[in-house]
């Protein structure tokens, strides 16, 4: 039985989401960092100053957009002085704008840093002390990161809604609201996100959507699309939520280095993924392969195609109907992290994603 939600509708109605500004928190450094506790705190404070100066500071601890810093020493040159010996330290500060909930990386920048340290002193601390928070490079980084996030949301609308729905199901209401904060009016799923945000707002007293002013109001039953229907019924077991669950499983799909050969652990994950997809025979899914920026465009496109095809074939072997799936690879065209970044940072660009397609004309054109 289809569910209906009664909405107040005018001839033209736009629901405005609260808080369209994309803001950032500073991601704490990992436990494996070489920085001392004092240096870590100094770096965190510098980044907070940069974010604040650019009016990009998060208002609470639930913000999903973070800036992750990685600082490395590249060169040290000792110099002799009249009073004491000093060391000129040169290095790089890599900043990555990412989503702390799903790990999506939107933009990165590498900034050259240097400083002078007394003999035996903390080299990292010397470089961090020399960071200029007024440097335009940081303003540019935040501006581009915000634009990249908006572009990502526009291109991955269905996935964004499903992730927000997953957070809702886990009762992580503030995080879900923050996750939807980058959905602008130009995004196709804007109205669906508005309804979801309104539902979430009742669980977060301090956050309410902006008032909607509607003229010539008529009460009319409107069939709610699946993402809204799940909220009304408080159920997550739909073909929409399967996309979020499938993406979580795909996070655990791994290939042998530089090949399209799946690891043994990945084969077991594919068993679970196939079982999940077969429960929704009427749904349609596009498998997309991605690579990082290292290597030629032709090579990366070929590798991403082969990996996407391998996942497609593996699912067919496990009984998923061919009519449900299509695949393609886009190589490094969507890579965010520069080649100069470390392998562990670029890892986020190497992936295979699954997207549910609901526009059948688009599906037929693929």
N, C-alpha and C positions, 0 to 999 in steps of 0.2 A: 504494500500500500504506500502510495506516495504521500509524503508529509508536506503540509503547506504552512507557511509563516505569513501572518497578516502584517503588511507593511503599510505605512502612510506614503502614498505616492502622488507626485504631481506629474504633469506632462514631461517635465525634465527635472531630475533629482540628482544631486551630488552629495554624498556623505563625505565629510572632511575628517581625515584621521588627525588625531592629536599628535603634535610633536614631529613634524616632518624633518627636522634638522638631524643629521647624522653626527653623533658624537662618539668620542672614544675614551676608553680607559687604558691604563698602561698594564700590559701583561707582565706579571712577575717573571723573573728569570728562572730557568730550570735549576733543579738541584745539582746538575752536573756543571754549572757555570764555574769558570775559573776565577770569577770576580769575588773579592772579599765581601763580607756583609756590608762594610762601610761603603765600598765602591758601588755595590748594587743599589743601596739606598740613595747614593748621590745621583746615579743614573736615572733612577725612578723619579726623583725630584726634578731633575733637568727636563725630563720628558713631560712631566705634569705641567711645568712652567710653559713649555712649548705649546702644549694643547690648550692651556688656559689663555695664552696670548692670542691664539687663533680662534677663540670662542668655540672650541670643539670639545670641551670637557664634559664627561658624563655626569648626570645629575644624581645617579645612585649606583649601587653595587650590582644591579641586575643588567647593566648594559652589555649587549652581546658583541659590540664592535670594539676591538682592542688593537693597540699598537705593540707589536712584539719587537724588542731590541736585541740585536746581537752585535757585540763589539769584539774586535780582534786586533791583536798587535801584529803588524807586518814587518817592522824594522826598528832596531835600536842602535843609536850611535852615541858612543861615550865621548864626552869632551872634558878637557881639563881646564879648571879655572884657578884664579889666584887663591880663593878661599876654600873651594870645594869642587869635587868632580860632579858633573851632571850628565844625564842621559837624555838625548832627544828621541822621543818615542813617536812613531808614526803608525797609524792603523786605519781601520774602517769601521764605521757604524752602519749596520744594516737595519733598516726599519721596515717592518712588514705589517700592513693593515689587514686584519683577518677577523674571522668570526669565531669567537671562543666556544660556541655551541657545536657547530658542525665542522670547524677547521678550515672553512673556505678562505682562501687567500686572494685578496682583491688587488693589492698594489704593493710594490716595494721600492725602496730607494737606498742607494749606498752612498754614504757621506764620508769623505776623507777627514780624518781627525789627527791631531798631533798635540804634543805637550812636552814639557821639560820636567824631569823627575830627578830628585837628588839621588846620589848613588845609594842603591839598596832600597829605594822607596817604591811604592806601588805604581807600576807603569800605567795600569788602567785608570787609576785615580787621577794621574796627571793628564791623561787625554780627556777624561770626563770633565775635569775642572775647566779645561780650555774650550768646551763646547759653548758656542754663542747661541743662546735661545732666540735671538732676533734674526738669525740667518734666514734669508728668504727661501732657502732650500726646504725648510720645514713647512713654511706656508704653502709652497707649491706641492709638497708631498701630501698634505692634508686635503688640499683642494682636489688633487687628482684622485686620491683615495675615495673621497666622497662621490665623485663622478663615476668611478669604477664600480662602486657598490650599487649606485642607481642603475647602471648599465646591466650589472649582474642580475639584479632583481627583475628588471624588465625582461631579460632573456630566460629567466628560470622561475617564472611566476608560479607555476603549479607546485614546484618543489618547495618554494618559500612557504606557500600555504600549508603544505603537508608537514613541514618542519614545525611551523607554528602550532598546527593541530596536535602534533606529537607532544610538544611542550605543554599544551593545554591538558592533554590526557594525563600527563605526569603531574598536573597541578602546579606547574611552574609558571604561574600566571604573569608575574612581572617580566620574566625572561621572554615569554611569548609576545607580550606587548612590545618589548624592545626589539624583538626579531622583526616585527611588522613595521617598525618606525621608518624604514627606508622605502616603503611602498608609496610612491607618489601618484598623483592623479593620472599621469601618463601611462602607468602600468596597467595592462589589460585586466588584472584581477583586483583592481583598486576597490571596487564596490564589495566584492566578496571579503576582502581584507577588512573593510570598514565594519561589516556585520560581525566578523570574528572579533575584531577589536572591541566592539560594543559589548559583546558577550563577556570578553575577558575583563573589561573595565569594572564590572560589578564585583570582582574579586580583589581589585586593587583600589581601595578607597581614595587614594591620593591622585589617581589618574582617571580622568574622564574625557571622552571624546568631545570635540567641539560641538556646539549647538548647531543643529540642522534647521535651517529656515526654509519652509516649504509653502508655496502658494497654491491656492485652489486644491486643497487636500481632498482626496477621494479614497475611501477605504476599499481596497481591492485585494482578493486573494492572489498571491504571487507564488508560483512554484519555485521553491528554493533549490539552487544547484547543490550538488552533492556535498561540497565543502561546508555549506551552511546547514544542510540537513543533518550532518553528523553532530553539529553543535546542539541543535534542537533536541535530537534523540539521545545525546550523550553516548553515542556509539562510535567506535573507531574501526569496526570491521567492515570496511567498504573498499571498493576498488581504488578510491582515492588514497586511503591510508596505506595501501599496499606499496605505493610508490616510495613512501618514506621508509617503510620497513625494508624494501628491496635495496634502496640506496645505502642503508646501514649495513646490509649484508655485503654489498659491492665494495664497501670500505675494507673488507677482509679478503678481497681477491688479489692474488699476487702472481706475477709472472717471473720466470727466470730472467736474469739480467740480459737486456738487449734482445730478448726473444719473445715469441708469442706462445711459449710453452707454460702452461699453468702449473703451479706448485701442487704438491699432494694435499696440503691444507686447503687450498683453494677449491679443489675438487669436492671436498666435503661441504664447503660453504655453498657451492653451486647446487648440491643436492637439496639443501634447504631452500635456496632461492627458487628452484624449479617447482618444488612443492607449493611454495607461496603463490607463484604466478598461475599455476594450473587451477587454483581456486577461483580465478577471475577470468574465465575464457572469453568474455566479451570486451575486456580491456585491450588496449594497444600500447606497446612500449617500444621506444627507440633507444638502442644501445649506442653510445658514443664513446669513442676512444680518444684520449688526449695524451700528449707528451710534454716534456719540458722544452725549454728553448735551446738546449744544447744539440748541435748537429744541423744538417741541412734540412730545408723544408721538405724536399722530396723524400728523404730518408724517414723523417718523422711522420709524414703523412702515411707512408707505406706501413710503418710499424704500428701506428694507431689503428689503421684499417685492419691489419692482421689480428691485433689483440681484440678489437671489437667483434670481429668475425668469429674469433675462437670462442668468446663468451656466448655468442649467438648459437654456434654449433653445439657447444656443450649443453645449452639449455634444450635444444632440439633433441639431443641424444637422451635427455632425461624426460622426454615426453611432452614438453611445452609445444603447443601447436605453432606451426610456422606462421600462420595468419596473425598471431599476436605480436610478432617481433619483426623489427627491421634494424639494421646496423649501418654505421658509417664511422669513419675516423677523420678528425680535423687536424691531426698533427700538432704543431706548436702554435697554431694561429690564435689560440685562446690562452697561451701561457702568460703568466703574470710576473714570475720571478726571473730576474736577469741571469745570464749564464755565469756571471762573476760570483753569484751567491753560492754557498756551500751545497753539497749534494742533498743533505738532510732538509734544507730549506726548499730546494727545487722539487723535492719529492711530492709536494702538494699539487704540482702541475701534472704529475704522471698518474693518470686514473682512467677508469672506465665507469661511466655514469649511465643510469637508466632513467628515462623520462617518460611519463605517461602522456600520450597524445589523445586529446579529446576532439580536436578539430579533424573530422574525417576527410575533408577536402585536402587539408595539409598532409594527412597521412597518405592519401592516394598519390599525392605529388612527390612524395619522398622516393 
